[in-house]
Amino acid sequence: MKPRHLVMMSLGSAIGAGLFVGSGEGVQAAGPAVLISYAVAGLIVIFVMRALGELVAADPNPGAFSHYAGKAMGPAAAFAVGALWWVQLCLVVAAEATAAAQIAANYIPAVPQWVLALVIMIVFTAINLTTSGSFGEFEFWFSLLKVVFVALFLVLGIAYLLGWTPAAPPQEIFAEGFMPTGLPGIAAGLLVVAFAFGGIEIVAVAAAETANPTRSVTRAIRTIVWRILFLYIGSVAVIVLVLDWTDPRLADSPFVAVLDTAGLPVVASLLAAVIVIALLSSMNANIYGASRMSFSMSQRKMLPAVLGRTNRRGVPVAAVLATSAFGFVAVALNYFWAAEVLGVLLRIVGSTLIVTWVATLVSQIIIRRRAEAAGETLPLKMWLFPWLSYATLAGIAVIIALGLTVEAVRIQIIGTLIFSAALYGIGYLVTRRLKA
């Protein structure tokens, strides 16, 4: 793939269900104060991505976080981090397919939501079975379309607030205050927001299949984070300024609700199709990233050998099919519980992302110290090392502590920590067997 593919793939993976649907969930949890959640999570993502960029630029590898955790903390950690990220992206793929089908079903009521989800999974699994070069070009144009859409949404939202659209602008903003649900609301919104920023880290996985990976990933890390923060925080700011945090339309599609409120229903209907395309773009990139992670782990003998085999075009077919499998399970879930599936998936993924961030930072600290002791020159460095790395870890610890004060979030965090510990135990047994 080319450097432009890498940049757009990262944008494509991150701008998906987390923004177009999850932002509404976040606003309902925290009210306008969800902007604090986005600002906190956004800063942490910037620093985590810089730390990750340091690792990738020096040693590009499709195993990414798993590979670096193995270098820093041993093979059991490599297995746990890789398996957790793979499971996480499988859930994201299911969430994106569900969200796209949910929106499309509003405009094609004659077709059941589960049928739409099934068609989506079949089509995008097939796309990922093509060569990576074709995939990269496909994803480039897909992602470009969604970035243009978000920029257009920002322009139209600001135009409405300034009174330049058919509908009159809101007379009262934040009628119930900026923090109607207090700190617990901000804490509850943080996991949804964490999900929203998830996907940007796929740049670490894709770098290994990019021409001149060191240069490509350095450029990507330096540009994509700021673009995503602008698009995310700008969009959410428009949403909280236009819609009341109790508006039931937030649960379905806050972007469409804003345009309807602005007196632009025709534009809202047309752009709903673009949202579906955007969700599919994100799902497409995530199938790619997760399949390459399972491929890398198989190559390191941590998963069955069949996942590490490629066809004549260099595509790990079995890894792609294994990654898509949970998406097809989600089709069945959509058949029985269409209304509940998306919300559950959003919150679970948010907690697993936090574990991935912690593992990335710990790996960066350990590997950076070794590089400095060996006198190695790094092509990209973490800012203010080691203090900023430690400060970012402390910030994540605060998020976890706040989350433990909210019952629903507490269950997810504790469950994720138990699952991560179980994966580490399995990794210990697997890697011990390999050494024997």
C-alpha positions in Angstrom: 0.0 0.0 0.0 1.0 3.6 -0.5 1.4 6.3 2.3 -1.9 7.9 1.3 -3.7 4.6 1.8 -2.2 4.4 5.3 -3.4 7.8 6.3 -6.9 7.4 4.9 -7.2 3.9 6.4 -6.6 5.2 9.8 -9.1 8.0 9.3 -11.6 5.4 7.9 -11.2 3.1 10.8 -11.7 5.8 13.5 -14.5 7.7 11.9 -17.3 5.2 12.1 -20.0 4.0 14.5 -18.2 5.6 17.4 -18.8 9.1 15.9 -22.0 8.7 13.9 -24.0 6.7 16.5 -21.9 6.5 19.6 -21.7 10.2 20.0 -25.4 10.2 20.6 -25.0 7.6 23.4 -22.3 9.7 24.9 -24.4 12.9 25.0 -27.3 10.9 26.6 -24.9 9.7 29.3 -23.2 13.0 30.1 -25.2 15.8 28.5 -23.2 18.7 27.1 -20.4 17.7 29.5 -19.6 14.9 27.1 -17.3 17.4 25.5 -15.1 17.0 28.6 -15.1 13.2 28.0 -14.0 13.8 24.4 -11.3 16.3 25.4 -9.8 13.9 28.0 -10.0 10.9 25.8 -8.7 12.9 22.9 -5.6 14.1 24.7 -4.9 10.5 25.9 -5.3 9.2 22.3 -2.8 11.8 21.0 -0.2 10.7 23.5 -0.8 7.0 23.1 -0.5 7.4 19.3 2.7 9.3 19.7 4.1 6.5 21.9 2.8 3.9 19.4 4.4 5.8 16.5 7.8 5.7 18.2 7.5 1.9 18.4 6.2 1.4 14.8 8.7 3.8 13.1 11.6 1.9 14.7 10.2 -1.6 14.1 7.1 -1.9 11.8 5.4 -5.3 12.3 1.9 -6.5 11.5 1.6 -7.8 15.1 1.8 -4.2 16.3 0.8 -4.0 20.0 1.2 -7.7 20.4 4.7 -7.7 18.9 5.8 -4.8 21.1 4.2 -6.2 24.3 6.2 -9.4 23.6 9.4 -7.5 23.2 8.8 -5.6 26.4 7.0 -8.0 28.7 7.4 -11.5 27.2 5.4 -13.9 25.0 2.4 -14.3 27.4 1.8 -10.5 27.3 2.1 -10.7 23.5 -0.6 -13.3 23.3 -2.9 -11.5 25.8 -2.6 -8.1 24.0 -2.9 -9.5 20.5 -5.9 -11.8 21.4 -7.7 -8.9 23.2 -7.2 -6.5 20.3 -8.4 -9.1 17.8 -11.5 -9.9 19.9 -12.1 -6.1 20.3 -12.0 -5.5 16.5 -14.2 -8.5 15.9 -16.8 -6.8 18.2 -16.2 -3.4 16.4 -16.9 -5.1 13.0 -20.1 -6.4 14.4 -21.0 -3.0 15.8 -20.4 -1.2 12.5 -22.4 -3.8 10.5 -25.3 -3.4 13.1 -25.2 0.4 13.0 -25.1 0.5 9.2 -28.0 -1.9 9.0 -29.9 0.0 11.7 -29.8 3.3 9.7 -30.4 1.6 6.4 -33.5 -0.1 7.8 -35.1 3.3 8.5 -35.0 4.0 4.7 -35.7 0.4 3.5 -38.4 -0.7 6.0 -39.5 -3.6 3.8 -36.1 -5.3 4.4 -35.5 -6.7 7.9 -32.5 -5.3 9.7 -30.8 -8.7 10.1 -31.0 -9.2 6.3 -29.2 -5.9 5.7 -26.6 -6.9 8.2 -26.1 -10.2 6.5 -25.6 -8.6 3.1 -23.1 -6.1 4.5 -21.1 -8.9 6.1 -21.0 -11.0 2.9 -19.9 -8.0 0.7 -17.2 -6.7 2.9 -15.8 -10.1 3.7 -15.4 -10.6 0.0 -13.7 -7.2 -0.4 -11.1 -8.2 2.2 -10.3 -11.4 0.3 -8.9 -9.3 -2.5 -5.2 -8.1 -2.6 -4.1 -5.5 0.0 -3.3 -3.0 -2.8 -6.9 -3.2 -4.1 -8.2 -3.0 -0.6 -6.1 0.1 0.1 -7.4 1.9 -2.9 -11.0 1.0 -2.1 -10.6 2.2 1.5 -8.9 5.5 0.3 -11.9 6.7 -1.6 -14.4 5.4 1.0 -12.6 7.3 3.8 -12.2 10.4 1.7 -16.0 10.5 1.2 -16.7 10.3 4.9 -14.1 13.0 5.8 -15.8 15.4 3.3 -19.2 14.5 4.8 -18.1 15.3 8.3 -16.6 18.6 7.2 -19.9 19.4 5.4 -21.9 18.6 8.5 -19.7 21.0 10.5 -20.4 23.8 8.0 -24.2 23.2 7.9 -24.3 22.9 11.7 -22.5 26.2 12.2 -24.7 27.8 9.5 -27.8 26.8 11.5 -26.4 28.1 14.8 -25.8 31.4 13.0 -29.3 31.6 11.7 -28.4 30.9 8.0 -30.7 27.9 7.5 -34.5 27.7 7.1 -35.1 26.8 10.7 -34.6 29.3 13.6 -31.5 28.7 15.8 -32.1 27.4 19.3 -33.2 30.1 21.8 -31.8 28.4 24.9 -28.6 26.3 25.1 -27.8 24.0 28.0 -31.2 24.5 29.6 -30.4 22.0 32.4 -26.8 23.1 32.9 -23.6 21.9 31.4 -23.3 18.8 33.6 -26.8 17.6 34.2 -25.6 14.1 35.2 -22.5 15.3 37.1 -19.2 13.4 37.2 -20.9 9.9 37.0 -22.3 10.9 33.7 -18.9 12.0 32.4 -17.4 8.7 33.7 -20.2 6.7 31.9 -19.6 8.6 28.7 -15.9 7.9 28.8 -16.1 4.3 27.7 -18.4 5.3 24.8 -16.0 8.0 23.9 -13.0 5.6 24.1 -14.8 3.4 21.6 -15.2 6.4 19.3 -11.5 7.0 19.1 -10.8 3.3 18.6 -9.5 2.3 15.2 -6.9 5.0 14.7 -4.3 2.6 16.1 -4.8 0.4 13.0 -2.0 2.4 11.4 0.4 0.3 13.4 -0.8 -2.9 11.8 -1.1 -1.6 8.3 2.4 0.0 8.3 4.1 -3.4 7.6 2.3 -3.6 4.2 3.2 0.0 3.2 6.1 1.1 1.0 8.8 2.7 3.1 7.0 1.9 6.4 9.2 4.1 8.7 8.6 7.2 6.6 4.9 6.4 6.0 4.0 5.8 9.6 5.9 8.8 10.8 3.9 11.0 8.5 0.6 9.3 9.3 1.0 9.6 13.1 1.9 13.3 12.8 -1.2 14.2 10.7 -4.2 11.9 11.4 -4.6 12.5 15.2 -5.1 16.2 14.8 -7.5 15.8 11.9 -9.6 13.3 13.8 -9.7 15.5 17.0 -10.9 18.4 14.9 -13.6 16.4 13.2 -14.7 14.6 16.4 -14.8 17.5 18.8 -16.2 19.9 16.2 -19.0 17.5 15.3 -19.9 16.7 18.9 -19.9 20.4 19.8 -22.4 21.1 17.1 -24.6 18.2 18.3 -24.7 19.4 21.9 -25.4 23.0 20.8 -28.3 22.0 18.6 -30.0 19.1 20.3 -31.1 18.8 23.9 -29.3 16.0 25.7 -32.7 14.2 26.4 -33.7 14.2 22.7 -34.6 10.6 21.9 -33.3 11.0 18.3 -29.7 10.9 19.8 -30.0 7.2 20.1 -30.5 6.6 16.4 -28.5 9.1 14.3 -27.6 12.4 15.9 -26.1 13.8 12.7 -29.4 13.3 10.8 -31.3 14.8 13.8 -29.2 17.9 13.7 -29.8 18.4 10.0 -33.6 17.8 10.4 -33.6 20.4 13.3 -31.8 22.8 11.0 -34.7 22.7 8.5 -32.7 20.6 6.0 -34.7 17.3 5.9 -33.8 16.6 2.3 -30.1 17.0 3.0 -30.5 14.9 6.1 -32.0 12.0 4.1 -29.3 12.2 1.4 -26.5 12.3 3.9 -27.9 9.4 5.9 -26.7 7.3 3.0 -23.3 8.8 3.4 -23.3 7.8 7.1 -24.0 4.2 6.1 -21.0 4.4 3.6 -18.9 5.8 6.4 -19.8 3.0 8.8 -19.0 0.5 6.1 -15.6 2.1 5.4 -14.7 1.8 9.1 -15.8 -1.8 9.2 -13.8 -2.5 6.1 -10.6 -1.2 7.7 -11.3 -3.1 10.9 -11.7 -6.4 9.2 -8.3 -5.8 7.6 -6.6 -4.8 10.8 -8.0 -7.7 12.9 -7.2 -10.3 10.2 -3.6 -9.1 10.1 -3.3 -9.4 13.8 -4.5 -13.0 13.9 -2.2 -13.7 10.9 0.8 -12.3 12.8 0.0 -14.3 16.0 -0.3 -17.5 13.9 3.1 -16.7 12.4 4.5 -16.5 15.9 2.8 -19.9 16.7 0.3 -18.4 19.2 -2.7 -19.3 17.1 -3.5 -22.2 14.7 -1.2 -22.4 11.7 -4.1 -22.1 9.2 -4.5 -18.5 10.2 -1.0 -17.8 9.1 -1.4 -19.0 5.5 -1.9 -16.8 2.5 -3.2 -17.4 -1.0 -1.3 -16.5 -4.2 -2.2 -12.9 -3.8 -0.8 -12.7 -0.3 -4.2 -12.5 1.5 -4.6 -14.5 4.8 -7.9 -16.0 3.8 -8.5 -18.0 6.9 -7.7 -15.0 9.1 -10.1 -12.8 7.2 -12.9 -15.4 7.6 -12.2 -15.9 11.3 -12.4 -12.2 11.9 -15.7 -11.8 10.0 -17.2 -14.8 11.9 -18.5 -12.7 14.8 -20.0 -10.3 12.4 -22.1 -13.1 11.1 -23.0 -14.1 14.7 -24.1 -10.5 15.2 -26.5 -11.0 12.2 -28.3 -13.6 14.4 -28.3 -11.2 17.3 -29.9 -8.5 15.1 -32.6 -11.0 14.3 -33.5 -11.5 18.0 -32.5 -8.3 19.7 -32.1 -5.6 17.0 -32.6 -2.6 19.3 -30.1 -3.7 22.0 -27.2 -5.1 20.1 -25.4 -1.8 19.2 -25.4 -0.2 22.7 -23.9 -3.3 24.3 -21.2 -3.6 21.7 -20.2 0.0 22.0 -19.6 -0.2 25.8 -17.7 -3.5 25.8 -15.3 -2.2 23.1 -14.6 1.0 25.1 -13.2 -0.9 28.1 -11.0 -3.3 26.0 -9.5 -0.3 24.2 -8.3 1.1 27.6 -6.3 -2.1 28.2 -4.7 -1.8 24.7 -3.7 1.8 25.5 -2.1 0.7 28.8 -0.2 -2.1 27.1 1.1 0.2 24.4 2.4 2.8 26.9 4.1 0.2 29.1 5.7 -1.4 26.1 6.9 2.0 24.8 8.5 2.9 28.2 10.4 -0.4 28.5 11.6 -0.5 24.8 12.6 3.2 24.8 14.7 2.7 27.9 16.5 -0.3 26.2 17.0 1.7 23.1 18.6 4.6 25.0 20.8 2.2 27.0 22.0 0.7 23.7 22.6 4.1 22.1 20.1 3.6 19.3 18.7 6.5 17.2 14.9 6.5 16.9 13.2 8.0 13.8 10.2 9.2 15.8 10.2 9.9 19.6 7.6 10.3 22.3 7.4 13.9 23.6 8.9 14.7 27.1 9.9 11.1 27.8 9.4 9.5 30.3 7.2 12.0 32.1 4.5 12.3 29.5 4.3 8.5 29.1 3.8 8.2 32.9 1.3 11.1 33.0 -0.8 9.4 30.2 -0.9 6.2 32.2 -2.0 8.2 35.2 -4.8 9.7 33.2 -6.0 6.3 32.1 -5.9 5.2 35.8 -8.2 8.2 36.6 -10.6 7.1 33.8 -10.7 3.6 35.3 -11.2 4.9 38.8 -14.1 7.1 37.7 -15.6 4.2 35.7 -15.6 2.0 38.8 -17.9 4.5 40.5 -20.7 3.9 38.0 -22.4 0.5 38.3 -22.9 -0.3 34.6 -19.4 0.8 33.7 -17.9 -1.0 36.7 -19.2 -4.3 35.5 -17.6 -3.8 32.1 -14.3 -2.7 33.4 -14.0 -5.6 35.9 -15.2 -8.0 33.3 -12.5 -6.8 30.8 -9.8 -7.0 33.4 -10.8 -10.5 34.3 -10.9 -11.5 30.6 -7.5 -9.9 30.0 -6.0 -11.8 33.0 -7.5 -15.0 31.6 -5.9 -14.3 28.2 -2.5 -13.8 29.9 -2.9 -17.1 31.7 -3.7 -18.8 28.4 -0.8 -17.0 26.7 1.5 -18.3 29.5 0.4 -21.9 28.9 0.6 -21.6 25.1 4.0 -20.0 25.0 5.3 -22.4 27.7 4.3 -25.3 25.5 6.1 -23.8 22.6 9.3 -23.5 24.5 9.1 -27.1 25.8 
